[in-house]
Each structure stands twice: as C-alpha cells, then as structure tokens.
Amino acid sequence: MLTSLVNRLTVLPRWIIVLIDSTIISASTVAGYLIRFNFQWKYALLFNVYYSLGLTVISALVATLITKSYAGIVRYTGVDDGFRIFYTALLSLGIASLTNLVYYYNSGKNLIPYSVLLIVFLASFVFLFYYRLLVKTIFAYYKSDVTIKKRVAIFGAGQTGVITKNAIDSDTRGNLKVVAFLEDDQSKVGKVISSTKIYDATKDFNDAIDRNNISEII
C-alpha cells in the first residue's frame, strides 16, 4: 500500500513543505528552550515562549520566501538544496536577532534568549536538511522497488564514472542499478564510492561479474 502511495506522488505541494518546515522550526524552538535551561521548563517560562515561537516561525517564513527554499523538489534534494537551507536558516537567525534587538531597546528585555536562537538555527538546519534526505531515500527505495533493475557495473571509478553513477541513481524511472565499479588503478581497488565497491578490473574481472550478477558494463 505504501509503495502504491509513493508511486502516485510526484511532487510534494509547496504548502505541505512550508507546513512541515514551520513545524520543525516550532519543535526546534521548544527544544532550544529545553536545552538552554537544562530541561527546567519553569525557567523557560520566564520568557514568553508563545511570542518566541511566533518570532522564530515568522522569521523562518520570511527567510523561506526570500530564498525560496520551498521551491526545490524534495525527492531530488542535493548539496545545492543543503546550501539553500543553510542560507535560509542563517537569514532567519538574522531576522529574529534584529527583531529581538529592537524589542530589547523598546522594553528593556529580550523577547527570546540569543542562545536559544543559536540552538534553533543549528537544529532547524540539521532537521530541515535531513528530513528532505529522508524523503528522497524513501522515494528512491520504493520507486526502485517497482521495476526490476538491470545490475550494471561502471568501468572506471574516476570523476566520469561517479557522474555516470549519480545520473543513473537519480533516474528513479530507469531500469539500471549500479552495483560495482571496475578499475585498473590499484590505488582505488577495494575502496567504496557511495556504497558501491571498486573491483580490480585486471585480476578480479570475471569474479566481480559473477559475484554481483552483472548483466551489463558501462
């Protein structure tokens, strides 16, 4: 049932991404207070936690609209998306800190501790990025489970070989699965690239083909 549900999904609506992001920001704010005050909630209540939640969530929404971090297709999350999320979290930290500073000059106290803002920045970046990677992994797993994949090996574990593997892995509708690299450079033999082992193309060629049930070499 889960497999059919994943297959019916193509792209998560942007409002769902924004909703999930906002939930993560809220959870990060609560966690920030708990960590800052050693899980003594009574000290956290010295600040208006509800206003703090509003500040961090609204700051994150503004930063999200500026950087458009919601626009990326989650199941294709990559390094570029990680940088975009980092910039979003950093911009959100700047907006919240500036608002906090203005509030201090008008009321004589902070709306939210700066230490909590720093924890929110770090926690939100980690969770926002890794939940996207989790969604990507789930899509890749169930999409690849739908069709029978042809097990292939790539001859050459250099930059071109790695690019080729990434291209094949990112094509969730394709029928190829890279299970091995074949390499004549002895300094690379025995190592692993993206969970794929590099075999000796000069000595272990036939053994690598048989052991991995390879039907095609690229």
Buried (B, 14 or more C-beta within 10 A) or exposed (E): EEEEEBBEEEEBEEEEBBEBBBEBBBBBBBBBBBEBBEEEEEEBEEBEBEEBBBBBBBBBBBBBEEBEBBEBBBBBBEEEBBEBBBBBBBBBBBBBBEBBEEBEEEEEEBBBBBEBBBBBBBBBBBBBBEBBBEBBEEBBEBBBEEEEBEBBBBBBBEEEBBEBBEEBBEEBEBEBBBBBBBBBEEEBBEEEBEEBBBBBBEEBBEEBBEEBEBEEEB
